[in-house]
Amino acid sequence: MKIVLATRNRDKAREILAMLQGLDLEVVTLADFAGAPETVEDGETLEANAFKKAREARDHTGLSALADDTGLEVAALGGAPGVYAARYAGAHATYADNCRKLLAALEGVPASKRRARFRTVMALALSAGDARHLAAAAQDHPEIALMGAGDRLLSEGILNGSIATAASGDHGFGYDPVFVDASQNRTLAQMTLAEKNQSSHRYRALVEMREMLLRFGLVREQEGAK
């Protein structure tokens, strides 16, 4: 199987590529295709945005396309910034801009009320050939029909934590310097990529997607891969 990663975010692509190791899968990126569309993420949900990105990349390249959309939900802010996390401080905001705005919004909020969670939805928009393969697999996997899967597969990953009072750590991207993983008691930016990939929201969504690809026979594990 050959797929295209429907993202121009090099940090995100690096994480996803690391987590797809060990599969009999050829992965390319949008950088390999001239004129790839810039998706307008105007969906009201993570699912809508993730599938729109994947669908547009698939239609442009002819390959099955994998995309994700991630939201940061902060309890004290009523679930904001949510689906607008990447552009919380404006359409052209940097990672640092978004983090600064979030910390300012939570200024004076005690630690006990700074609960937050990352939620990632991953979408695989299937090429015509891969969709036919999935339809054939439905004979042995009735859950495919229950999932409503036809030309797409969706998965989800959630990571619970809290928002720190100040940025800390030199790794990662996005809100990683201010998001404290509840199970690790440190920010995601204080973890190496390998450490983050063992438990992150994107990891959990991708593990579920990976398991579906294997279970439905769309890919196989490479010989000797764990």
Sequence and secondary structure as in RCSB ss.txt:
>XXXX:A:sequence
MKIVLATRNRDKAREILAMLQGLDLEVVTLADFAGAPETVEDGETLEANAFKKAREARDHTGLSALADDTGLEVA
ALGGAPGVYAARYAGAHATYADNCRKLLAALEGVPASKRRARFRTVMALALSAGDARHLAAAAQDHPEIALMGAG
DRLLSEGILNGSIATAASGDHGFGYDPVFVDASQNRTLAQMTLAEKNQSSHRYRALVEMREMLLRFGLVREQEGA
K
>XXXX:A:secstr
 EEEE    HHHHHHHHHHTTTBS EEEEGGGSTT        SSHHHHHHHHHHHHHHHHSSEEEEEEEEEEEG
GGTT EETTGGGTT TT  HHHHHHHHHHHTTT  GGG EEEEEEEEEEE  HHHHHHHHHHTTT THHHHTT S
SEEEEEEEEEEEE SS   SS  TTTTTEEETTTTEEGGGS HHHHTTT HHHHHHHHHHHHHHHTTS  B TT 
 
